[in-house]
Amino acid sequence: MVPEIMLADSAGFCMGVSLALNKLDKALEEKNSRKIFTLGPIIHNPQVLAHYQEKGVKITENPDEPSTGDTVLIRAHGVPLAVERRLQGKQVHIIDATCPKVKRAQLLIRKNSRKADYTLLYGEPEHPEVKGLLSYAHSRAYLFEDLDALTGIPLDPEKNYCLAAQTTQDRQQFKAISRYLCSRLKNDPVILDTICDATKNRQIETIEIAKKVDCLIVVGGKNSGNTRRLCKVATEHCPTCIHIETQDELDIEMISGYTKFGLTAGASTPDDTINKVYHLLKSMIAQSP
């Protein structure tokens, strides 16, 4: 059997990442400030971040570090409300590069949590997007990573709940969580559809490819939540799933013995990186006995 590679159509930058980087590129072109900062890594891809650091962009987690006249980009994942207000109190040029889908989730939580006794958020505890989303909740908020964790939260059947999710979470798991809540509560919870369509479509395509191959390679930052999520959904359908950041991590022993390969990438992975992995994989397959 001749080895083959199935490359996902959805692999590569999503709309939110492209918009954020376009705003950063424009800021660099205009050079209207002393320094350019991003408040936290603008996206989760080490190679992209290194590229911008070489251009003089500085990453800071401290909103007090930029000085008068500097430019500060709010990361694609968004920031907590308190941090944004702190920035607004300084004489800096603020560029909001929050992904529109994340911004929509923030505003939905702000609006709907006002009517709830509790807000439930399905997400990763240390993820910067999650910290921002929680800051928009007007009711007491509970954060949980999966359905098992949710079952450990004491729910009051008589109270009103609002459910939301980090934009890159697993849609099937979110549906199971919604069903569980509806079965436990007297009043149906307000369920906010905050999972990004691009994330959903990427996961669906990854699953379809995973079912047809015996080795799936996922390319993207190790600290990228949506990339890790692709690996997780893929491992449920494919015997072998390999997560790499660049072509430098791929070696011929990894792919030995496989005949059908899948290749996908996270939403913050540049096309150039994906192409390099694809061509190296193709070369290795040709050399493999």
Secondary structure, DSSP 8 states (H G I E B T S, - for coil): ---EEEE-TT-S--HHHHHHHHHHHHHHHH--SS-EEEES-SSS-HHHHHHHHHTT-EEES-TTSS-TT-EEEE-TT---HHHHHHHHTSSSEEEE---HHHHHHHHHHHHHHTT-SEEEEES-TT-HHHHHHHTT-SSEEEEESSHHHHTTS---TTS-EEEEE-TTS-HHHHHHHHHHHHHH-SS--EE---S-HHHHHHHHHHHHHHTT-SEEEEES-TT-HHHHHHHHHHHTT-S-EEEESSGGG--HHHHTT--EEEEEE-TT--HHHHHHHHHHHHHHHHH--
